Amino acid sequence: MSIIETAKRNTLDVYGYLFYLLIILPEFGNDPTEAQLEAIMPWSMTLPAYCRQMYHGICNERDFNKKMLKNFSGGGKIIIIFSKC
């Protein structure tokens, strides 16, 4: 719950930010460095644009799924389901 509330207070799109965390954290392995963790904090200026873009803005982008999947570097499958805006 604190991750979500901190994301909200930093004007992030909660779903975009959580998606980013689920993508990036496995890449850090079991022992992430302090610099890696600082770069993904909700107040970090290095977060991808989709973490700061509100849901209604995302719905207006045709290739949003392509952008999100481009950022996904894991070997597994990912399914993104969006409802109509």
Stockholm file with secondary structure:
# STOCKHOLM 1.0

chainA/1-85         MSIIETAKRNTLDVYGYLFYLLIILPEFGNDPTEAQLEAIMPWSMTLPAYCRQMYHGICNERDFNKKMLKNFSGGGKIIIIFSKC
#=GR chainA/1-85 SS CHHHHHHHHTTCCHHHHHHHHHHHHHHHTTSCCHHHHHHTSTTCTTSCGGGTSCHHHHHTCTTHHHHHHHHCCCSSCCCCCCCCC
#=GC SS_cons        CHHHHHHHHTTCCHHHHHHHHHHHHHHHTTSCCHHHHHHTSTTCTTSCGGGTSCHHHHHTCTTHHHHHHHHCCCSSCCCCCCCCC
//
